[in-house]
Amino acid sequence: MSQLFIKQFVNFLKEDAFFARTAIYWIFDVCKPVKKAWICAKRDTLNVSLVIFATIIGLSVFFPTIANADIEQEQIKMNSESVSLIVEAMKNETRPFGRLTLSLDAPPRRSYKIPLTAYTSEPAQTDDTPCITASGLDVCERDIENVVAANFLPIGTRVRIPELYGERVFYVEDRMNERYYYKMDIWMKQKSDAKIFGVKYATIEVF
Protein backbone atom coordinates (compact mmCIF):
# COMPACT_ATOMS: atom_id res chain seq x y z
CA MET A 1 0.00 0.00 0.00
CA SER A 2 2.80 2.45 0.92
CA GLN A 3 4.75 1.65 -2.25
CA LEU A 4 1.68 2.33 -4.36
CA PHE A 5 1.15 5.68 -2.65
CA ILE A 6 4.79 6.70 -3.21
CA LYS A 7 4.59 5.70 -6.85
CA GLN A 8 1.41 7.73 -7.38
CA PHE A 9 2.95 10.75 -5.60
CA VAL A 10 6.09 10.60 -7.78
CA ASN A 11 3.94 10.38 -10.91
CA PHE A 12 1.98 13.41 -9.74
CA LEU A 13 5.18 15.43 -9.31
CA LYS A 14 6.39 14.44 -12.76
CA GLU A 15 3.09 15.36 -14.37
CA ASP A 16 2.66 18.68 -12.60
CA ALA A 17 5.97 19.60 -11.04
CA PHE A 18 5.30 23.31 -11.33
CA PHE A 19 2.03 23.14 -9.36
CA ALA A 20 3.58 20.94 -6.66
CA ARG A 21 6.54 23.30 -6.16
CA THR A 22 4.21 26.30 -6.05
CA ALA A 23 2.05 24.67 -3.35
CA ILE A 24 5.12 23.79 -1.25
CA TYR A 25 6.52 27.32 -1.50
CA TRP A 26 3.12 28.77 -0.57
CA ILE A 27 2.92 26.58 2.55
CA PHE A 28 6.48 27.59 3.48
CA ASP A 29 5.65 31.29 3.07
CA VAL A 30 2.59 30.92 5.34
CA CYS A 31 4.59 29.16 8.03
CA LYS A 32 7.42 31.74 8.12
CA PRO A 33 5.47 34.48 10.03
CA VAL A 34 4.07 31.86 12.39
CA LYS A 35 7.56 30.61 13.12
CA LYS A 36 8.79 34.18 13.57
CA ALA A 37 5.98 34.99 16.00
CA TRP A 38 6.68 31.83 17.99
CA ILE A 39 10.37 32.72 18.26
CA CYS A 40 9.50 36.24 19.46
CA ALA A 41 6.98 34.92 22.00
CA LYS A 42 9.48 32.37 23.27
CA ARG A 43 12.18 35.02 23.61
CA ASP A 44 9.87 37.54 25.34
CA THR A 45 7.91 35.14 27.56
CA LEU A 46 8.54 37.21 30.69
CA ASN A 47 7.44 40.45 29.06
CA VAL A 48 4.26 38.87 27.65
CA SER A 49 3.42 37.40 31.07
CA LEU A 50 3.86 40.80 32.73
CA VAL A 51 1.58 42.46 30.15
CA ILE A 52 -1.15 39.83 30.69
CA PHE A 53 -0.85 40.14 34.48
CA ALA A 54 -1.05 43.95 34.34
CA THR A 55 -4.12 43.71 32.08
CA ILE A 56 -5.94 41.39 34.51
CA ILE A 57 -5.13 43.64 37.48
CA GLY A 58 -6.34 46.69 35.59
CA LEU A 59 -9.62 45.02 34.67
CA SER A 60 -10.13 43.89 38.28
CA VAL A 61 -9.65 47.46 39.56
CA PHE A 62 -11.55 49.46 36.96
CA PHE A 63 -14.08 46.85 35.74
CA PRO A 64 -14.62 44.37 38.61
CA THR A 65 -17.87 42.98 37.19
CA ILE A 66 -16.26 42.15 33.84
CA ALA A 67 -13.08 40.77 35.37
CA ASN A 68 -14.97 38.50 37.78
CA ALA A 69 -17.68 37.53 35.31
CA ASP A 70 -20.28 38.14 38.03
CA ILE A 71 -23.43 37.70 35.99
CA GLU A 72 -25.69 37.63 39.06
CA GLN A 73 -24.39 41.03 40.21
CA GLU A 74 -25.24 42.55 36.85
CA GLN A 75 -28.78 41.15 37.01
CA ILE A 76 -29.53 42.58 40.48
CA LYS A 77 -31.40 45.88 40.30
CA MET A 78 -30.72 47.75 43.53
CA ASN A 79 -34.02 49.57 43.84
CA SER A 80 -35.34 51.04 47.09
CA GLU A 81 -37.18 47.84 48.03
CA SER A 82 -34.02 45.72 47.67
CA VAL A 83 -32.02 48.18 49.75
CA SER A 84 -34.66 48.23 52.51
CA LEU A 85 -34.68 44.41 52.66
CA ILE A 86 -30.88 44.33 52.97
CA VAL A 87 -30.94 46.97 55.72
CA GLU A 88 -33.68 45.09 57.60
CA ALA A 89 -31.68 41.85 57.42
CA MET A 90 -28.62 43.65 58.81
CA LYS A 91 -30.72 45.04 61.67
CA ASN A 92 -32.07 41.57 62.50
CA GLU A 93 -28.52 40.30 63.00
CA THR A 94 -27.94 42.86 65.76
CA ARG A 95 -31.28 42.59 67.56
CA PRO A 96 -31.51 40.60 70.82
CA PHE A 97 -33.56 37.42 71.05
CA GLY A 98 -37.29 37.97 70.78
CA ARG A 99 -37.00 41.34 69.03
CA LEU A 100 -37.11 40.14 65.40
CA THR A 101 -39.82 41.47 63.14
CA LEU A 102 -43.05 39.51 63.71
CA SER A 103 -46.17 39.20 61.58
CA LEU A 104 -48.58 39.45 64.49
CA ASP A 105 -51.43 40.46 62.22
CA ALA A 106 -51.43 37.03 60.56
CA PRO A 107 -54.12 34.62 61.78
CA PRO A 108 -52.96 31.65 63.93
CA ARG A 109 -52.19 28.45 62.05
CA ARG A 110 -53.78 26.23 64.71
CA SER A 111 -55.56 26.46 68.05
CA TYR A 112 -55.58 23.97 70.92
CA LYS A 113 -57.47 23.88 74.20
CA ILE A 114 -55.07 22.22 76.63
CA PRO A 115 -54.16 22.20 80.33
CA LEU A 116 -51.60 24.81 81.35
CA THR A 117 -49.30 24.73 84.36
CA ALA A 118 -46.35 26.85 85.51
CA TYR A 119 -42.78 26.10 86.54
CA THR A 120 -39.68 27.95 87.75
CA SER A 121 -35.93 27.51 87.45
CA GLU A 122 -35.47 25.15 90.36
CA PRO A 123 -33.53 21.88 90.16
CA ALA A 124 -36.50 20.05 91.68
CA GLN A 125 -38.69 21.16 88.76
CA THR A 126 -36.05 20.98 86.00
CA ASP A 127 -32.56 19.40 86.14
CA ASP A 128 -29.03 20.23 87.22
CA THR A 129 -29.01 23.27 84.87
CA PRO A 130 -32.30 24.87 85.90
CA CYS A 131 -31.77 28.15 84.02
CA ILE A 132 -30.90 26.54 80.67
CA THR A 133 -33.83 25.45 78.50
CA ALA A 134 -33.85 22.62 75.96
CA SER A 135 -33.02 25.15 73.24
CA GLY A 136 -29.98 26.43 75.18
CA LEU A 137 -31.59 29.71 76.28
CA ASP A 138 -30.62 31.08 79.71
CA VAL A 139 -33.99 32.23 81.07
CA CYS A 140 -32.48 33.53 84.33
CA GLU A 141 -30.15 35.87 82.48
CA ARG A 142 -32.84 36.93 80.03
CA ASP A 143 -35.37 37.42 82.88
CA ILE A 144 -38.48 37.78 80.68
CA GLU A 145 -41.62 35.71 81.33
CA ASN A 146 -42.42 34.68 77.75
CA VAL A 147 -41.04 31.15 77.61
CA VAL A 148 -43.11 27.98 77.57
CA ALA A 149 -42.32 24.28 77.55
CA ALA A 150 -44.23 21.90 75.28
CA ASN A 151 -43.53 18.56 73.60
CA PHE A 152 -45.99 18.78 70.70
CA LEU A 153 -44.61 21.98 69.11
CA PRO A 154 -41.20 22.63 67.51
CA ILE A 155 -38.62 24.66 69.41
CA GLY A 156 -38.97 28.33 68.53
CA THR A 157 -42.71 28.21 67.80
CA ARG A 158 -44.59 31.40 68.72
CA VAL A 159 -47.83 31.02 70.68
CA ARG A 160 -50.39 33.28 72.35
CA ILE A 161 -52.79 32.57 75.21
CA PRO A 162 -55.46 35.27 74.69
CA GLU A 163 -57.73 34.13 77.54
CA LEU A 164 -54.97 34.59 80.12
CA TYR A 165 -52.36 36.94 78.64
CA GLY A 166 -54.05 38.82 75.80
CA GLU A 167 -51.63 39.68 72.97
CA ARG A 168 -48.45 38.60 74.77
CA VAL A 169 -46.30 36.31 72.62
CA PHE A 170 -44.62 33.24 74.13
CA TYR A 171 -41.86 31.11 72.63
CA VAL A 172 -41.51 27.34 72.89
CA GLU A 173 -37.96 27.05 74.26
CA ASP A 174 -38.22 24.11 76.63
CA ARG A 175 -39.52 20.55 76.89
CA MET A 176 -41.61 18.79 79.52
CA ASN A 177 -41.38 15.26 80.87
CA GLU A 178 -41.90 12.86 77.96
CA ARG A 179 -45.12 11.49 79.50
CA TYR A 180 -46.83 14.84 78.84
CA TYR A 181 -47.85 15.62 75.27
CA TYR A 182 -50.80 18.01 74.79
CA LYS A 183 -49.88 20.11 77.77
CA MET A 184 -47.91 23.31 78.26
CA ASP A 185 -45.76 24.72 81.06
CA ILE A 186 -45.29 28.48 81.44
CA TRP A 187 -41.96 29.63 82.90
CA MET A 188 -42.25 32.10 85.79
CA LYS A 189 -39.67 33.93 87.87
CA GLN A 190 -41.25 33.34 91.28
CA LYS A 191 -42.27 29.98 92.71
CA SER A 192 -45.18 31.63 94.56
CA ASP A 193 -46.62 32.86 91.24
CA ALA A 194 -46.36 29.36 89.78
CA LYS A 195 -48.24 27.90 92.75
CA ILE A 196 -51.00 30.51 92.46
CA PHE A 197 -51.34 29.75 88.74
CA GLY A 198 -52.04 26.10 89.44
CA VAL A 199 -53.68 24.25 86.53
CA LYS A 200 -55.80 26.08 83.97
CA TYR A 201 -57.52 25.03 80.76
CA ALA A 202 -57.21 27.61 78.00
CA THR A 203 -56.98 27.92 74.23
CA ILE A 204 -53.54 28.57 72.79
CA GLU A 205 -52.96 30.07 69.35
CA VAL A 206 -50.01 28.71 67.36
CA PHE A 207 -48.28 30.93 64.78
PEJO-V200971 format. One record per pair of residues at least 12 apart in sequence whose C-alpha atoms are under 7 Angstrom apart, sorted by the first residue. I is the first residue (numbers start at 1). J is the second residue. D is the distance in whole Angstrom. If there is no record, write none. Layout:
i->(I	I)
j->(J	J)
d->(D	D)
//
This chain:
i->(108	108	108	109	109	110	110	111	111	111	111	112	112	112	113	113	113	113	114	114	114	114	114	115	115	115	115	115	115	116	116	116	116	116	116	117	117	117	117	117	117	117	118	118	118	118	118	118	118	119	119	119	119	119	120	120	120	120	120	133	133	134	134	134	135	135	135	145	145	146	146	146	147	147	147	147	147	147	148	148	148	148	148	148	148	148	148	149	149	149	149	149	149	149	149	150	150	150	150	150	150	150	151	151	151	152	152	155	155	156	156	156	157	157	157	158	158	158	158	158	159	159	159	159	159	160	160	160	161	161	161	163)
j->(205	206	207	206	207	205	206	203	204	205	206	203	204	205	201	202	203	204	182	183	201	202	203	183	184	199	200	201	202	183	184	185	199	200	201	184	185	186	197	198	199	200	185	186	187	188	194	197	198	185	186	187	188	194	187	188	189	190	191	173	174	173	174	175	155	173	174	187	188	169	170	171	170	171	172	173	186	187	170	171	172	173	174	184	185	186	187	172	173	174	175	176	184	185	186	172	174	175	176	183	184	185	175	176	181	181	182	172	173	171	172	173	171	172	207	170	171	172	206	207	171	204	205	206	207	204	205	206	203	204	205	202)
d->(6	5	5	6	5	6	5	7	6	5	6	5	5	7	7	5	4	6	6	6	6	6	6	5	7	7	6	4	7	6	5	6	6	5	6	6	5	6	7	6	5	7	5	5	6	7	5	7	7	6	6	5	6	6	6	5	6	7	6	6	5	6	5	6	7	5	6	6	6	7	4	6	5	5	6	6	6	6	6	6	5	6	6	7	5	4	6	6	6	4	5	6	6	5	6	7	7	5	6	6	5	7	6	6	5	6	6	5	5	6	5	6	6	5	7	6	5	7	6	5	6	7	5	5	6	6	5	7	6	5	6	7)
//
